[in-house]
Amino acid sequence: MKNFLFSLAVFLMPFCLQAQQQSSKSKSSDKLYEKGQFRRTVVLQNAKGINTGSYEFSPAFYQNGIVYVSYYKNGPIDPNTGKPFFELFYAEMDNQNLPQAGRVFSLTVNSQAHEGPVSFSRDNNLLYFTRNNMEGGIAKTNSKGQVTMKIYEARRGKFDWENIKPLPFNSDDYTCFHPSLSADGRRLFFSSDMPGGYGGYDLYYVEKKTDDWSKPINLGPDVNSSGNEVFPFLHETGTLFFSTNGRGGEGGLDIFMIDISGDKWGPLSNLGTPLNSAKDDLGFILNEEATRGYFASDRPGGSGDDDIYLFQADGSILDETAPILDATIVVYDERTNERISDAGVRFFQQSEDGFIEGNDLYDVALLPSENGELRMKLVRKNADDLGQPSLFTDVNGEAGSILRQGKKYLILVTKDGYGDGETQFSTASATRQQIIRVPLKSRSCNALDGLVTVQGYSTTVPNALVRIVNETTGSEELARSNANGSFDFCLPTGCDYTVTAEKEGYSKGTSTVSTKNLQGKQALNLNVRLVPSSNDVVKKPIREGSVILLENIYYDFNQYIIRRGAARDLDALAQLMQQYPSMEIELIAHTDSRGNDQYNLDLSLKRAESARRYLIQKGIGESRIKAFGYGEQQIRNRCADDVDCSDEEHQYNRRTEVKVVRIDEPVKVEYGEGDPDGGK
């Protein structure tokens, strides 16, 4: 990158003279990294899905993928360099965390100028990015005939990014670029060659003050050197990553890190190999768990000039620097206040919407809706299906743990004879050891773990209606089997029960269970068998032609980028299609009536194709999914063109449907002992 960007003296990093680099590199005493210090095993992969023969660099996390810098081979040409203008692209991830098939990020941000590194606010409503100094859409030179770089802000609009404006600390006389916003949005870090620094480019930050920013503050000699410090990235933990050629290292630009979260900063550390190389390594980003990230490098073996690389570690690379919090979980009986020993404790991190991270914690349920469609829902698994607890309480009812600061946790506690106890706990403002008390309520019923299966086959029945009749009191309760055919209920003690399951294409199945004469609270298992009307019914656990409504998919703006964490139904659909490998579907997207007919038709198709890509990146075969867009052709209520409707009424029409066009699962006959017909 260096030689090209030197000729691009107005763009990303016009470096100091080579002699200065060699001078700083030759000082072995400045080398802060020694081989063996970086103890994590790190695996690198070239992001071949987006890398080309030119430049791809400066990735930034956004929604379900990354935004990065590159250019079209046949894009508009910068007359100063003879090369196309750099633009911003967006790429979604596949199920291996590799970005795939980049496309233009924004029509309003990309311009007839160079756009560079970006940074987003945590809610993705604010964007900060680098661009040539512009005036009236034309690059503006300063008194020296130079076009500097400036940092711009943009806000999320209905159709695209809008209200684009330069930040007040920019100048026509020097460059400000490479923005990185802190997680709380209060500080913006960047690189600049403004007067008064320690060398070529230094790192600075500004603080948010109501609707303005403070004056730039230099990070000082603990970070800056006589060389160039560029491409800062501030992790949620307060660890700052950046690239520099002024601190020694492996060669070229090296990536360093320093913990600046406290009053006393940590030591400056070189990340070492394989993240650094003898070439330029830059634009480093890291996920919240500090186990995976991306960076750019022009090291040998790539697709072209600068390539983007994925790296994955076998644990947090911030183990020694990440802020942690000591916590003690105290479990006690809600009625007697007595401490409970040997209670299982599980910890789950929660997303912003309260959803537990990780799809393996949920089962898929298909619930009938009023209009005959099926509605997909993710239902949290029972504690017994979540694997072994990570901790158990001691004789004092206590379990000690370490939590990461700035996170939301769901703490789940289980114990035989008690109902599950859970509490939510945030470490956002916690600064010292925490005592977290979790009460358990003595169970007054017996847990029923039920399963609906097919008589004569080793097959379960999903989405069966289950009726649980208390023969002692005459009361009736309803349940429904999930995608795995299981259901659960809590049965009061001292009663007899009749459990009936039914589903179209099967004869009703009935079983009985009793909680009389039980010693204490016991878990009960029950298998309800249904007799199929034909073998074909068993092979099609979801009827062909069924329409499954996906209600919880949210797209960026009035666009077709699926928002991060807003594709729960697609996650559930991927889980369902993995469970039924023969299942083939049509994805059909609909819009509301607002907007031009043709625009809505095009938008709906793009949304369906985006959902298709999402499923493919989750490991579902391309041939199993077809995408269609119907625009506003199938409005489901009165809200046609020119009808005044509420946002909620319009939302009812914005939906993605799944039509099951084929399913033909192999089935195994279940042979019982001495019964070659399997009981049929």
C-alpha positions in Angstrom: 0.0 0.0 0.0 2.7 2.4 1.0 4.1 3.3 -2.5 0.7 3.8 -4.0 -0.6 5.9 -1.1 2.6 8.0 -1.1 1.7 9.0 -4.7 -1.8 9.7 -3.4 -0.4 12.4 -1.1 -3.9 13.6 -0.2 -5.5 10.4 0.7 -4.7 7.9 3.5 -1.2 8.1 4.7 1.5 10.0 2.9 4.4 8.6 4.9 7.6 10.3 5.9 10.9 9.7 4.1 12.2 6.1 4.0 15.3 7.3 5.9 13.2 8.2 8.9 11.6 4.7 8.8 14.9 3.0 8.7 16.2 5.2 11.6 13.3 4.2 13.9 13.4 0.6 12.8 17.1 0.3 13.6 16.6 1.0 17.2 16.3 -2.5 18.6 15.9 -1.1 22.1 12.5 0.3 21.0 11.2 -3.1 20.1 8.5 -3.9 22.6 7.6 -7.3 21.3 9.6 -10.4 21.9 8.8 -13.7 20.2 6.7 -15.9 22.5 5.0 -13.1 24.3 1.8 -13.5 22.3 0.7 -16.9 23.6 -2.6 -17.4 21.8 -2.8 -19.7 18.8 -4.0 -17.5 15.9 -5.2 -18.8 12.6 -5.2 -16.5 9.5 -7.4 -16.8 6.4 -7.4 -14.6 3.3 -10.8 -13.1 2.7 -10.8 -14.3 -0.9 -14.5 -13.6 -1.3 -13.8 -9.8 -1.5 -10.1 -9.5 -2.2 -9.1 -8.5 -5.7 -5.9 -7.6 -7.6 -6.1 -4.1 -6.2 -6.6 -2.7 -2.7 -9.0 -3.9 0.0 -8.4 -2.5 3.5 -9.8 -0.8 6.7 -12.6 -3.2 7.6 -15.2 -2.0 10.1 -17.9 -4.2 11.8 -21.4 -3.3 10.5 -24.7 -5.3 11.0 -24.0 -8.9 9.8 -20.8 -8.1 8.0 -18.1 -5.5 7.4 -17.7 -2.2 5.6 -14.3 -1.8 3.9 -12.4 0.4 1.4 -11.7 -0.6 -2.2 -12.5 0.6 -5.7 -14.1 -0.6 -8.9 -11.6 -1.4 -11.6 -13.7 0.6 -14.0 -14.8 3.3 -11.5 -14.4 7.0 -11.8 -10.7 8.0 -12.1 -8.8 10.4 -9.9 -6.9 12.7 -12.3 -4.2 13.2 -9.7 -3.3 9.5 -9.5 -4.7 7.9 -12.6 -6.4 5.3 -10.4 -10.1 5.0 -9.5 -11.5 6.7 -6.4 -11.6 4.6 -3.3 -15.2 3.8 -2.2 -16.9 2.0 0.6 -18.3 -1.5 0.2 -20.3 -3.8 2.4 -20.0 -7.6 2.6 -22.0 -10.1 4.7 -20.3 -13.0 6.5 -20.7 -16.7 5.7 -20.9 -19.3 8.5 -17.1 -19.4 8.7 -16.9 -15.6 9.4 -15.5 -14.9 5.9 -16.9 -11.9 4.1 -18.6 -12.7 0.8 -19.5 -10.7 -2.4 -18.9 -7.0 -1.6 -21.4 -4.5 -2.9 -21.7 -0.7 -2.7 -22.3 0.5 0.8 -24.1 3.8 0.2 -25.0 6.0 -2.7 -24.8 9.2 -0.6 -21.5 8.5 1.2 -19.7 7.3 -1.9 -18.8 10.3 -4.2 -16.5 11.7 -6.8 -13.8 11.7 -4.2 -11.9 9.3 -2.0 -13.8 7.8 0.9 -11.7 6.0 3.5 -12.0 4.2 6.9 -15.3 4.3 8.7 -16.6 3.9 12.3 -20.1 3.4 13.5 -21.9 4.3 16.7 -23.1 1.3 18.7 -26.7 1.6 17.5 -25.5 2.1 13.9 -27.3 5.4 13.6 -24.2 7.5 13.3 -21.4 7.1 10.8 -17.9 8.7 10.8 -15.8 8.4 7.7 -12.8 9.8 5.9 -13.2 11.8 2.7 -11.2 14.3 0.6 -11.8 17.9 1.6 -14.8 18.9 -0.5 -16.6 22.1 -1.3 -19.7 22.1 -3.5 -19.0 18.5 -4.5 -15.5 19.4 -5.8 -12.1 18.6 -4.1 -10.8 21.8 -2.4 -7.1 22.6 -2.3 -5.4 24.7 0.4 -2.8 27.5 0.1 -0.2 24.9 -0.7 -2.2 23.3 -3.5 -2.9 20.2 -1.4 -6.2 18.4 -0.9 -6.3 17.3 2.7 -8.4 14.6 4.2 -11.3 15.3 6.7 -13.5 13.3 9.0 -17.2 13.6 8.2 -20.3 12.6 10.2 -23.6 11.1 8.7 -26.9 10.1 10.2 -29.1 7.2 9.4 -32.0 8.3 7.2 -35.1 6.7 5.8 -33.4 5.7 2.5 -29.7 6.2 3.0 -27.2 8.1 5.1 -28.0 11.8 5.2 -27.0 15.1 6.9 -23.3 14.6 5.9 -21.1 17.2 7.4 -17.4 17.7 8.3 -16.5 17.7 12.0 -15.4 21.1 13.4 -11.8 20.2 14.3 -10.9 19.5 10.6 -8.6 22.0 8.8 -7.7 22.8 5.2 -4.1 23.0 6.3 -3.6 19.4 7.6 -5.2 16.0 7.4 -7.5 14.3 9.9 -8.5 10.7 9.1 -9.1 7.1 10.3 -11.9 7.8 12.8 -12.7 5.3 15.6 -15.6 6.0 18.0 -15.6 4.7 21.6 -18.4 2.2 22.5 -20.1 4.9 24.6 -19.9 7.5 21.8 -18.1 10.0 24.0 -14.7 9.9 22.4 -13.6 9.9 18.8 -10.0 8.8 18.1 -8.2 9.6 14.8 -4.9 10.2 13.1 -3.6 13.6 12.0 -0.5 15.5 10.9 -1.6 18.7 12.6 1.2 20.9 14.0 2.6 20.2 17.5 2.8 16.4 17.2 5.7 14.0 17.8 6.3 13.0 14.2 4.6 12.5 10.9 1.1 11.3 11.9 0.0 11.2 15.6 -3.1 9.8 17.3 -5.5 12.2 18.8 -9.0 12.1 20.4 -11.8 14.6 20.9 -14.6 14.4 23.5 -18.3 14.9 22.8 -19.7 18.0 24.4 -23.5 18.2 23.8 -23.7 19.0 20.1 -20.0 19.8 19.7 -16.6 18.3 20.0 -13.6 19.4 22.2 -10.3 20.5 20.8 -8.1 17.5 19.7 -6.0 16.0 22.5 -2.7 14.3 21.6 -2.3 10.8 23.1 1.2 11.6 24.0 4.6 9.8 23.8 3.3 6.6 25.3 1.5 6.0 22.0 3.0 8.5 19.4 6.5 8.4 18.1 8.7 10.2 15.5 7.1 7.9 12.9 3.5 7.5 11.7 0.7 6.3 14.0 -2.4 5.5 11.9 -5.6 3.4 11.8 -6.7 3.5 15.4 -9.3 1.1 16.7 -10.7 1.3 20.3 -12.0 -2.0 21.6 -15.0 -2.1 24.1 -12.6 -3.0 26.9 -10.7 0.3 26.4 -7.7 -1.3 24.6 -6.5 0.8 21.7 -5.0 -0.9 18.6 -3.2 1.1 15.9 -0.5 0.7 13.3 2.9 2.5 13.4 6.2 2.4 11.6 8.0 4.2 14.5 8.3 1.6 17.2 10.3 -1.2 15.6 8.8 -4.6 15.0 8.5 -7.1 12.2 8.8 -4.6 9.4 6.7 -1.9 7.6 3.7 -0.9 9.6 3.1 -3.1 12.6 0.0 -3.4 14.8 0.3 -2.4 18.5 -2.0 -2.3 21.4 -2.2 -0.5 24.7 -4.9 -0.5 27.5 -6.0 3.1 28.0 -9.1 2.3 30.0 -7.8 3.4 33.4 -6.0 6.4 34.9 -2.7 4.5 34.5 -2.2 3.1 31.0 -0.9 -0.4 30.3 2.3 -1.2 28.5 2.5 -0.8 24.7 2.7 -4.2 23.1 3.5 -5.3 19.5 1.0 -8.0 18.5 3.8 -10.0 16.8 3.5 -12.7 14.2 1.3 -13.9 12.5 -0.7 -10.7 12.8 2.4 -8.6 11.9 4.7 -9.3 9.1 7.7 -7.8 7.2 5.2 -5.8 5.1 2.5 -3.3 6.1 -0.2 -4.5 8.5 -3.0 -2.1 9.3 -6.8 -1.5 9.8 -7.1 -4.0 12.7 -10.5 -4.6 14.3 -11.6 -7.1 17.0 -14.9 -8.6 18.1 -16.4 -8.1 21.6 -15.1 -11.5 22.8 -11.6 -10.6 21.5 -11.3 -13.9 19.7 -11.9 -12.9 16.1 -11.2 -9.9 13.9 -9.9 -8.6 10.6 -7.0 -6.5 9.3 -5.3 -5.7 6.0 -1.8 -6.5 4.8 0.2 -6.5 1.6 2.2 -9.5 2.7 3.2 -12.1 0.1 0.6 -14.7 -1.0 -2.4 -12.4 -1.2 -4.7 -11.6 -4.2 -3.1 -8.3 -5.0 -1.9 -5.2 -3.3 -3.6 -4.9 0.2 -5.8 -7.9 1.2 -8.2 -8.2 4.1 -7.5 -11.2 6.4 -9.7 -12.9 9.0 -7.9 -14.0 12.2 -9.4 -16.3 14.8 -7.7 -17.1 18.2 -8.3 -20.0 20.6 -9.2 -17.6 23.3 -9.3 -13.9 24.1 -6.2 -12.1 23.0 -6.9 -9.6 25.8 -6.7 -12.1 28.7 -4.1 -10.0 30.5 -5.6 -6.6 29.8 -9.4 -7.0 29.6 -11.2 -5.5 32.6 -12.8 -8.2 34.7 -15.1 -8.3 37.7 -15.2 -10.8 40.6 -18.7 -12.0 41.4 -20.2 -14.3 43.9 -23.5 -16.1 43.2 -25.5 -16.8 46.3 -28.4 -19.3 45.9 -31.1 -19.6 48.6 -34.6 -20.9 49.2 -37.1 -18.1 48.6 -39.4 -19.2 51.4 -36.9 -20.2 54.2 -33.9 -18.1 53.1 -31.7 -21.2 53.6 -28.7 -21.5 51.4 -28.9 -24.2 48.7 -25.8 -26.2 48.0 -25.0 -28.2 44.7 -27.1 -25.9 42.6 -26.0 -25.6 39.0 -25.1 -22.1 37.7 -24.9 -21.2 34.0 -23.9 -17.8 32.5 -25.1 -16.5 29.2 -24.2 -13.2 27.5 -27.2 -11.2 26.3 -27.5 -9.0 23.2 -28.9 -5.5 23.3 -32.5 -6.9 22.8 -32.1 -9.4 25.7 -31.7 -12.4 23.4 -29.1 -14.9 24.6 -26.2 -15.2 22.2 -25.9 -18.5 20.5 -28.5 -20.4 18.4 -27.8 -23.7 20.1 -29.7 -22.3 23.2 -33.1 -22.3 21.3 -35.5 -24.7 19.8 -37.6 -23.9 16.8 -41.4 -23.9 17.1 -44.0 -23.5 14.3 -47.2 -22.0 15.6 -50.4 -21.7 13.6 -51.6 -18.2 12.9 -55.1 -16.9 12.3 -54.9 -16.9 8.5 -53.7 -20.5 8.3 -50.0 -19.7 7.9 -47.3 -21.0 10.3 -45.5 -18.5 12.5 -41.9 -19.3 13.3 -40.6 -18.8 16.9 -37.4 -19.5 18.7 -38.1 -21.0 22.2 -35.4 -21.2 24.8 -34.5 -24.8 25.7 -35.1 -26.3 29.1 -32.1 -26.0 31.4 -31.6 -29.8 31.2 -31.0 -29.5 27.5 -28.3 -26.8 27.8 -25.5 -29.1 28.9 -23.7 -29.3 32.2 -23.6 -26.1 34.4 -20.3 -24.3 34.4 -20.4 -24.0 38.3 -22.0 -25.6 41.3 -22.7 -23.9 44.6 -20.7 -25.0 47.6 -22.0 -26.0 51.1 -22.6 -22.3 51.8 -24.7 -21.9 48.6 -22.1 -19.8 46.9 -20.3 -20.0 43.6 -17.5 -17.6 42.6 -17.0 -16.4 39.0 -15.3 -13.8 36.9 -17.4 -11.6 34.6 -16.3 -9.1 31.9 -17.1 -5.5 32.4 -19.5 -3.7 30.1 -21.6 -6.9 29.4 -25.1 -8.1 30.1 -25.5 -11.5 31.6 -28.4 -13.9 32.2 -27.6 -16.1 35.2 -29.6 -19.4 35.2 -29.6 -21.5 38.4 -31.1 -25.1 38.6 -31.6 -27.6 41.4 -33.7 -30.8 41.6 -36.9 -30.1 43.6 -36.8 -26.4 42.7 -38.1 -24.3 39.8 -35.4 -22.7 37.7 -34.1 -19.4 39.0 -32.7 -16.7 36.8 -31.6 -13.1 37.0 -30.2 -10.5 34.7 -27.0 -8.7 35.6 -25.2 -5.9 33.9 -21.6 -5.1 34.6 -21.8 -1.7 32.7 -21.4 0.4 35.9 -20.0 -2.2 38.3 -16.5 -1.4 39.6 -15.9 -3.8 42.5 -16.7 -7.3 43.6 -20.4 -8.1 43.3 -22.8 -10.3 45.3 -25.6 -11.6 43.1 -28.4 -13.3 45.0 -30.7 -15.8 43.2 -33.7 -17.2 45.0 -35.2 -20.6 44.1 -38.8 -21.5 44.7 -39.5 -25.0 45.9 -41.3 -26.9 43.2 -44.9 -27.9 43.9 -45.2 -29.9 40.7 -43.4 -32.6 38.8 -41.6 -31.8 35.6 -43.0 -33.7 32.5 -40.6 -34.2 29.6 -42.8 -35.3 26.7 -42.1 -36.5 23.2 -44.5 -37.1 20.3 -43.3 -39.9 18.0 -44.6 -41.9 15.0 -45.9 -45.4 15.8 -43.6 -47.8 14.0 -41.0 -45.3 13.0 -37.9 -43.8 14.6 -39.3 -40.3 13.8 -40.7 -37.5 16.0 -43.7 -35.3 15.2 -43.2 -31.5 15.2 -45.9 -29.0 15.8 -48.4 -31.5 17.3 -51.2 -30.1 19.5 -50.9 -31.7 23.0 -53.8 -31.8 25.4 -53.1 -32.5 29.1 -56.2 -33.4 31.0 -56.2 -33.7 34.8 -58.6 -36.6 35.5 -58.8 -35.6 39.1 -60.0 -32.0 38.6 -61.2 -32.2 35.0 -59.0 -29.2 34.0 -57.3 -29.2 30.6 -54.1 -27.5 29.5 -52.6 -27.2 26.0 -49.0 -27.5 24.7 -47.4 -27.9 21.4 -44.4 -30.0 20.3 -41.4 -28.1 19.0 -39.4 -28.9 15.8 -37.8 -31.8 17.6 -41.2 -33.3 18.7 -40.7 -32.5 22.4 -42.8 -30.7 24.9 -42.7 -30.0 28.6 -45.2 -29.3 31.4 -45.3 -29.2 35.2 -47.8 -31.6 36.7 -49.2 -31.1 40.2 -48.7 -33.9 42.7 -51.5 -36.4 43.6 -53.3 -36.6 40.2 -53.9 -38.8 37.2 -53.4 -37.4 33.8 -54.4 -38.2 30.2 -52.1 -36.8 27.5 -53.4 -36.7 23.9 -51.5 -35.5 20.9 -53.0 -34.8 17.5 -51.9 -33.5 14.1 -53.3 -33.5 10.6 -52.5 -36.7 8.8 -52.3 -38.8 12.0 -54.7 -40.5 14.2 -54.8 -39.2 17.8 -52.4 -40.7 20.2 -53.0 -41.1 23.9 -50.9 -41.9 27.0 -51.4 -41.7 30.7 -49.2 -40.6 33.6 -49.8 -40.3 37.3 -48.2 -38.2 40.0 -49.9 -40.2 42.8 -47.7 -42.1 45.2 -44.5 -40.3 44.1 -41.7 -39.9 46.7 -40.8 -36.2 46.5 -40.7 -34.1 43.3 -39.7 -36.3 40.3 -39.1 -35.7 36.7 -41.4 -37.8 34.5 -40.9 -39.0 30.9 -43.7 -39.6 28.5 -43.9 -40.8 24.9 -47.1 -40.2 22.9 -47.3 -42.2 19.7 -49.3 -41.1 16.7 -50.4 -43.5 13.9 -49.8 -42.0 10.4 -52.4 -42.2 7.6 -49.7 -43.0 5.1 -45.9 -43.4 4.8 -45.9 -40.1 2.8 -47.0 -38.2 5.9 -44.0 -39.4 7.8 -41.7 -38.3 5.0 -43.1 -34.8 5.0 -43.0 -33.6 8.7 -43.9 -30.1 7.3 -46.6 -30.3 4.6 -45.5 -29.2 1.1 -47.1 -26.0 0.2 -47.1 -24.8 3.8 -46.4 -21.1 4.2 -44.2 -20.0 7.2 -44.3 -16.4 8.1 -41.1 -14.7 9.2 -42.1 -11.6 11.2 -38.8 -10.7 12.9 -36.5 -9.7 10.1 -35.5 -6.1 10.1 -33.6 -4.4 7.2 -31.3 -1.4 7.3 -33.1 1.9 6.3 -35.5 1.3 3.5 -32.8 -1.0 2.1 -31.9 -4.6 2.1 -29.0 -5.0 4.5 -30.3 -7.2 7.4 -29.6 -5.6 10.7 -27.3 -7.3 13.1 -29.2 -9.3 15.7 -32.5 -8.7 13.8 -32.6 -12.0 11.8 -33.8 -14.3 14.6 -36.4 -15.9 12.3 -33.7 -16.6 9.6 -31.5 -18.2 12.3 -34.5 -20.4 13.2 -35.2 -21.2 9.5 -31.5 -22.2 9.0 -31.8 -24.4 12.1 -35.0 -26.0 10.7 -33.5 -26.6 7.2 -30.4 -28.2 8.9 -32.8 -30.5 10.7 -34.6 -31.4 7.5 -31.9 -31.7 4.8 -34.4 -32.4 2.0 -36.4 -29.2 2.6 -36.5 -26.8 -0.3 -38.1 -23.4 -0.1 -39.2 -20.2 -1.8 -38.4 -17.0 0.0 -41.0 -14.4 -0.8 -40.6 -10.8 0.4 -43.4 -8.2 0.5 -43.4 -4.4 1.1 -46.2 -2.0 2.3 -47.9 0.2 -0.3 -45.9 3.4 0.4 -43.6 4.3 -2.4 -43.5 3.7 -6.1 -44.8 0.3 -7.3 -41.6 -0.6 -9.3 -39.4 0.6 -6.5 -41.2 -1.6 -4.0 -41.0 -4.6 -6.4 -37.3 -4.1 -6.8 -36.8 -3.6 -3.1 -38.7 -6.7 -2.1 -36.6 -8.8 -4.5 -33.4 -7.4 -3.1 -34.7 -8.2 0.4 -35.6 -11.8 -0.5 -32.1 -12.2 -2.1 -30.5 -10.8 1.0 -32.3 -13.3 3.1 -31.3 -16.0 0.7 -27.6 -15.0 1.0 -28.0 -15.0 4.8 -29.2 -18.6 4.8 -26.5 -19.7 2.4 -23.9 -18.1 4.7 -25.4 -20.2 7.5 -24.5 -23.3 5.5 -27.7 -24.0 3.6 -27.2 -25.2 0.0 -27.9 -22.6 -2.7 -30.0 -25.0 -4.7 -32.5 -25.3 -1.8 -33.6 -21.7 -1.8 -35.2 -19.5 -4.5 -36.0 -15.8 -3.9 -39.0 -13.8 -5.1 -40.1 -10.3 -4.5 -43.8 -9.3 -4.8 -43.5 -5.7 -3.7 -47.0 -4.4 -2.7 -49.0 -6.8 -4.8 -50.3 -8.8 -1.9 -51.4 -6.3 0.7 -53.0 -8.1 3.7 -55.2 -5.3 5.1 -56.9 -2.1 4.0 -53.6 -0.2 3.6 -53.5 0.1 -0.2 -52.2 3.2 -2.1 -53.4 6.5 -0.7 -55.1 5.0 2.4 -54.1 6.6 5.7 -52.8 3.9 7.9 -50.7 3.7 11.1 -47.1 2.4 11.1 -48.3 -0.7 12.8 -50.8 -1.4 10.0 -48.1 -0.9 7.3 -45.8 -3.1 9.3 -48.3 -6.0 9.0 -47.7 -5.9 5.2 -43.9 -5.8 5.4 -43.1 -9.5 5.8 -41.0 -12.3 4.4 -42.7 -15.7 3.8 -41.3 -19.1 3.3 -43.1 -21.6 1.1 -42.1 -25.2 1.5 -42.0 -26.5 -2.0 -40.4 -29.9 -1.3 -39.6 -32.1 1.7 -39.0 -35.8 1.5 -37.2 -37.0 4.6 -35.8 -40.5 4.8 -37.5 -42.5 7.5 -36.5 -45.6 9.5 -38.9 -48.2 10.6 -38.7 -49.0 14.3 -38.7 -52.7 15.0 -39.7 -53.8 18.4 -38.6 -57.0 20.0 -40.7 -59.9 18.6 -42.7 -57.5 16.5 -41.3 -57.3 12.9 -44.1 -54.9 11.8 -43.1 -52.4 14.4 -46.4 -52.6 16.2 -48.4 -51.6 13.0 
